[in-house]
Amino acid sequence: MTSVVSSPQRTIRIGSRKSQLALVQTYWVQEQLQKSFPEIKFEVHTMATQGDKILDVALAKIGDKGLFTKELELGMINQEIDFAVHSLKDLPTRLPEGLALAAITERENPADALVVHEKYKDKQIDTLPEGAIIGSSSLRRLAQLRHHFPHLEFKDVRGNLNTRLAKLDAGEYDALILAVAGLERLGMGDRVHQVLPKEISLHAVGQGALGIECRASDTDLISMLKAIEHPKTRDRCLAERAFLRDLEGGCQVPIGVNTEITGNTLTLSGIVASVDGQRFVKDSVSGACEDAEKLGTQLADLLRSQGAQPILEEIFQTVQRGS
């Protein structure tokens, strides 16, 4: 095997989506690696993914396995790029043969945020008036919010962050639910009107963290990428991803999580909800950080024993029918 870093003159090619947020994240990774390995040149290559091209259809209706990652993964397999930077929440829990999750960076705030139209700047999520239109493309967010706030109306919203915010400001929506991390990374933290507590909305698996994927055979590159890994974020996200993988859900299945680490104890909470928010099962498990993935599997088994499976099967059937 030829080492990807065998020559100090080697250029390492980083793959990224073309969206503004993806590029901000990728350039941050590039900067961190360049500081640690000044003798190596890190070069960013951009690609448009299927998720970037289809903007007029709800995510749940077009499938989500690799929606924002497949083209980048093909680029690695075809030796066009050496590694890719993903929002970890977009990276499927089962990777193509020959590829590996090499590193997970320190997590930004993983919570969901309420962003409101100017006319509702004096409101919180629980004081918005009946019939207020909330924009979100996430079934996970919709299911949890419908459960807590059945008097609100929900409408799908697609497009990059600037496009969504423009639709909100133009009055198409009364509020949006977005990731705190994405807003903060784009310097739009001032648009966060309310950080939703975990009691209202458990966040997406991997939300707020970056996942760096590369060829499993590039062991020297993997060692290099470990330089920017954050161990506590890694343990939290490995537990979350194992939970999701065991339940065989994608990012468009109403599965939410929360993880916390105290000392060497990791606590993982999870929820499986029906799309209408009427039914859900929710519980938590705790254990040692080094057993992160086992905890994820343990929680999946626990929720399944409490009735999660019929909810999941109903959702899968609905998605397959394209409804």
C-alpha positions as CSV (number, residue, x, y, z in Angstrom):
1,M,0.0,0.0,0.0
2,T,1.3,3.5,-0.9
3,S,1.0,5.9,2.1
4,V,-1.0,8.9,1.4
5,V,1.5,11.0,3.4
6,S,4.7,9.3,2.2
7,S,6.1,12.4,0.6
8,P,6.3,15.8,2.3
9,Q,5.3,17.4,-1.1
10,R,2.1,15.4,-1.3
11,T,-1.1,17.3,-1.8
12,I,-4.0,15.9,0.2
13,R,-7.4,16.5,-1.4
14,I,-10.3,17.4,0.9
15,G,-13.8,16.8,-0.5
16,S,-16.7,19.1,0.5
17,R,-20.2,20.0,-0.5
18,K,-20.6,23.4,-2.2
19,S,-23.0,24.9,0.4
20,Q,-21.8,27.8,2.4
21,L,-22.0,25.9,5.7
22,A,-20.2,22.9,4.3
23,L,-17.3,25.1,3.0
24,V,-17.0,27.0,6.3
25,Q,-16.7,23.6,8.1
26,T,-14.3,22.2,5.5
27,Y,-12.0,25.3,5.5
28,W,-11.9,25.1,9.3
29,V,-10.7,21.4,9.1
30,Q,-8.2,22.5,6.4
31,E,-6.9,25.2,8.7
32,Q,-6.5,23.0,11.7
33,L,-4.6,20.3,9.7
34,Q,-2.4,22.9,8.0
35,K,-1.4,24.2,11.5
36,S,-0.5,20.7,12.6
37,F,1.2,19.6,9.4
38,P,2.7,22.6,7.7
39,E,4.8,20.5,5.4
40,I,1.7,19.1,3.7
41,K,-0.6,20.9,1.3
42,F,-4.3,20.5,1.9
43,E,-6.5,21.3,-1.1
44,V,-10.3,21.7,-1.1
45,H,-12.3,20.1,-3.9
46,T,-16.1,20.8,-4.0
47,M,-18.9,18.6,-5.3
48,A,-22.7,19.0,-5.5
49,T,-24.6,16.1,-3.9
50,Q,-28.1,14.9,-4.6
51,G,-29.4,16.6,-1.5
52,D,-28.0,19.9,-2.9
53,K,-29.7,19.5,-6.3
54,I,-33.2,18.5,-5.2
55,L,-34.6,21.5,-3.3
56,D,-38.3,21.3,-4.1
57,V,-39.2,18.0,-2.5
58,A,-39.3,17.1,1.2
59,L,-36.3,15.1,2.3
60,A,-38.4,12.3,3.7
61,K,-39.9,11.7,0.2
62,I,-36.7,11.3,-1.7
63,G,-34.9,9.0,0.7
64,D,-32.0,10.0,2.9
65,K,-29.3,7.2,2.7
66,G,-26.3,9.1,1.6
67,L,-28.3,12.1,0.3
68,F,-25.5,14.5,1.1
69,T,-22.6,12.1,1.1
70,K,-22.7,9.7,-1.8
71,E,-20.9,11.8,-4.4
72,L,-18.1,12.6,-1.9
73,E,-17.8,8.9,-1.1
74,L,-17.6,8.0,-4.8
75,G,-14.8,10.6,-5.1
76,M,-12.8,8.8,-2.4
77,I,-13.4,5.4,-3.8
78,N,-12.3,6.6,-7.3
79,Q,-9.2,8.3,-5.8
80,E,-10.4,11.8,-6.8
81,I,-10.2,13.0,-3.2
82,D,-8.5,11.7,-0.1
83,F,-11.0,12.5,2.6
84,A,-14.3,14.2,3.0
85,V,-15.7,16.6,5.7
86,H,-19.4,16.0,6.6
87,S,-21.9,17.3,9.0
88,L,-21.9,14.1,11.1
89,K,-25.7,14.1,11.2
90,D,-25.8,13.7,7.4
91,L,-23.4,10.7,7.4
92,P,-25.2,7.3,7.3
93,T,-24.4,5.0,10.1
94,R,-23.4,2.2,7.7
95,L,-20.5,3.3,5.4
96,P,-19.6,1.9,2.0
97,E,-17.1,-0.9,1.9
98,G,-13.6,0.4,2.0
99,L,-14.4,3.7,3.8
100,A,-14.1,4.6,7.4
101,L,-15.1,7.3,9.9
102,A,-11.6,8.5,10.7
103,A,-12.2,11.3,13.2
104,I,-15.0,13.3,14.9
105,T,-14.2,17.0,15.8
106,E,-15.3,18.9,18.9
107,R,-19.0,19.4,18.9
108,E,-20.7,22.8,18.8
109,N,-24.0,23.2,20.6
110,P,-26.1,20.3,19.3
111,A,-29.5,21.7,20.3
112,D,-32.3,22.9,18.0
113,A,-33.1,26.6,17.8
114,L,-36.3,28.6,17.4
115,V,-35.8,31.4,14.9
116,V,-38.8,33.8,14.6
117,H,-40.2,36.4,12.3
118,E,-39.8,39.9,13.6
119,K,-43.5,40.1,14.6
120,Y,-43.0,37.3,17.1
121,K,-39.8,38.5,18.7
122,D,-41.6,38.7,22.1
123,K,-42.7,35.0,21.9
124,Q,-41.2,31.7,22.9
125,I,-42.0,28.3,21.4
126,D,-44.7,27.8,24.0
127,T,-46.3,31.2,23.6
128,L,-46.6,31.3,19.8
129,P,-50.3,31.7,18.8
130,E,-52.5,28.9,17.5
131,G,-52.0,28.3,13.8
132,A,-48.5,29.9,13.7
133,I,-46.6,28.3,10.8
134,I,-43.4,26.6,11.7
135,G,-40.9,25.6,9.0
136,S,-38.8,22.5,9.3
137,S,-37.7,19.7,7.0
138,S,-36.9,17.3,9.8
139,L,-39.4,14.6,10.8
140,R,-37.6,14.3,14.1
141,R,-38.2,18.0,15.0
142,L,-41.8,17.8,13.6
143,A,-42.7,14.7,15.6
144,Q,-41.5,16.2,18.9
145,L,-43.0,19.6,18.4
146,R,-46.4,18.2,17.3
147,H,-46.4,16.2,20.5
148,H,-45.8,19.3,22.7
149,F,-47.5,22.0,20.6
150,P,-50.4,20.5,18.6
151,H,-52.0,23.9,18.1
152,L,-49.1,25.0,15.8
153,E,-49.0,24.3,12.0
154,F,-45.9,22.8,10.4
155,K,-44.7,23.3,6.8
156,D,-41.7,21.8,5.0
157,V,-38.8,24.2,4.2
158,R,-35.8,23.4,2.0
159,G,-32.8,25.3,0.7
160,N,-29.6,26.5,2.3
161,L,-29.7,28.5,5.5
162,N,-29.8,31.9,3.8
163,T,-32.7,30.8,1.6
164,R,-34.7,29.5,4.6
165,L,-34.1,32.7,6.6
166,A,-35.1,34.8,3.6
167,K,-38.4,32.9,3.4
168,L,-39.0,33.5,7.1
169,D,-38.2,37.2,6.8
170,A,-40.6,37.5,3.8
171,G,-43.4,36.1,5.9
172,E,-43.8,32.7,4.4
173,Y,-43.3,31.2,7.9
174,D,-43.8,32.6,11.4
175,A,-40.8,30.7,12.7
176,L,-38.2,28.1,11.7
177,I,-36.5,25.3,13.7
178,L,-32.8,25.2,12.8
179,A,-29.6,23.8,14.3
180,V,-27.9,26.1,16.7
181,A,-24.5,24.9,15.5
182,G,-25.1,25.8,11.8
183,L,-26.3,29.3,12.7
184,E,-23.3,29.9,14.9
185,R,-20.8,28.5,12.4
186,L,-22.1,30.9,9.8
187,G,-21.8,33.9,12.2
188,M,-25.6,34.0,12.5
189,G,-25.8,33.2,16.2
190,D,-27.9,36.4,16.7
191,R,-30.8,34.7,14.9
192,V,-31.1,32.1,17.6
193,H,-34.2,33.4,19.4
194,Q,-34.6,30.4,21.7
195,V,-32.5,27.3,22.3
196,L,-35.0,24.5,22.6
197,P,-34.4,22.5,25.8
198,K,-33.9,18.7,25.6
199,E,-37.3,18.2,27.3
200,I,-38.9,19.6,24.1
201,S,-36.6,18.5,21.4
202,L,-33.9,15.9,21.5
203,H,-31.4,16.6,18.8
204,A,-30.3,14.6,15.8
205,V,-27.6,11.9,16.0
206,G,-24.3,13.6,15.5
207,Q,-25.7,17.1,15.3
208,G,-23.1,19.9,15.9
209,A,-20.1,17.6,15.2
210,L,-18.1,17.1,12.0
211,G,-17.3,13.6,10.7
212,I,-14.2,13.1,8.6
213,E,-14.4,10.1,6.3
214,C,-11.6,8.5,4.3
215,R,-10.4,5.3,2.7
216,A,-10.0,2.6,5.4
217,S,-6.7,1.6,3.9
218,D,-5.1,5.0,4.3
219,T,-3.8,4.3,7.8
220,D,-1.2,7.1,7.8
221,L,-3.9,9.6,6.8
222,I,-6.2,8.2,9.6
223,S,-3.4,8.8,12.1
224,M,-3.0,12.3,10.9
225,L,-6.7,13.1,11.1
226,K,-6.8,11.8,14.7
227,A,-4.9,15.0,15.5
228,I,-8.1,17.0,15.3
229,E,-10.4,14.5,17.0
230,H,-12.2,15.4,20.2
231,P,-12.4,12.2,22.4
232,K,-15.5,13.2,24.4
233,T,-17.4,14.2,21.3
234,R,-16.3,11.0,19.6
235,D,-17.6,8.9,22.5
236,R,-20.9,10.8,22.6
237,C,-21.4,10.5,18.8
238,L,-20.4,6.8,18.6
239,A,-23.0,6.0,21.2
240,E,-25.6,8.0,19.3
241,R,-24.7,6.5,15.9
242,A,-24.8,2.9,17.4
243,F,-28.3,3.7,18.7
244,L,-29.5,4.9,15.3
245,R,-27.8,2.1,13.4
246,D,-29.4,-0.6,15.6
247,L,-32.8,0.9,15.0
248,E,-32.0,1.1,11.3
249,G,-33.2,4.6,11.0
250,G,-31.9,7.4,8.8
251,C,-31.9,11.1,9.5
252,Q,-35.5,11.3,8.3
253,V,-36.9,9.0,10.9
254,P,-38.1,10.7,14.1
255,I,-35.3,9.5,16.3
256,G,-33.8,12.1,18.7
257,V,-30.9,11.8,21.2
258,N,-29.0,13.6,23.9
259,T,-25.7,12.6,25.4
260,E,-23.8,13.9,28.4
261,I,-20.5,12.9,30.0
262,T,-19.7,13.3,33.7
263,G,-16.2,12.0,34.6
264,N,-16.0,8.7,32.7
265,T,-19.8,8.1,32.7
266,L,-21.7,8.6,29.5
267,T,-25.5,9.0,29.7
268,L,-27.4,8.5,26.4
269,S,-31.1,9.5,26.1
270,G,-33.1,8.6,23.1
271,I,-36.6,8.9,21.7
272,V,-38.5,7.2,18.8
273,A,-41.7,9.1,17.9
274,S,-44.5,8.7,15.4
275,V,-44.6,11.4,12.7
276,D,-47.8,12.9,14.1
277,G,-46.2,13.1,17.6
278,Q,-49.0,11.0,19.1
279,R,-46.9,8.1,20.2
280,F,-43.3,7.9,21.4
281,V,-41.0,5.9,23.6
282,K,-38.2,7.6,25.5
283,D,-35.5,6.4,27.9
284,S,-31.9,6.7,29.0
285,V,-28.9,4.4,29.8
286,S,-25.5,5.2,31.4
287,G,-22.1,3.5,31.4
288,A,-18.4,3.9,30.8
289,C,-17.3,6.1,27.9
290,E,-15.2,3.2,26.4
291,D,-18.5,1.3,26.1
292,A,-20.1,4.0,24.0
293,E,-21.3,1.8,21.1
294,K,-22.5,-0.9,23.5
295,L,-24.6,1.8,25.3
296,G,-26.2,2.8,21.9
297,T,-27.2,-0.8,21.2
298,Q,-28.5,-1.2,24.8
299,L,-30.7,1.8,24.5
300,A,-32.0,0.7,21.1
301,D,-32.9,-2.7,22.6
302,L,-34.6,-1.0,25.6
303,L,-36.8,1.2,23.4
304,R,-37.6,-1.6,21.1
305,S,-38.9,-3.6,24.1
306,Q,-41.0,-0.6,25.1
307,G,-42.8,-0.4,21.7
308,A,-40.5,1.4,19.3
309,Q,-40.5,-1.2,16.6
310,P,-44.2,-0.8,15.5
311,I,-43.7,2.9,15.3
312,L,-40.5,2.5,13.1
313,E,-42.2,-0.1,10.8
314,E,-45.1,2.2,10.3
315,I,-42.8,5.1,9.3
316,F,-40.7,2.9,7.0
317,Q,-43.9,1.8,5.2
318,T,-45.1,5.3,4.9
319,V,-41.8,6.5,3.4
320,Q,-41.7,3.5,1.0
321,R,-45.1,4.5,-0.3
322,G,-43.8,7.9,-1.0
323,S,-46.4,9.7,1.1
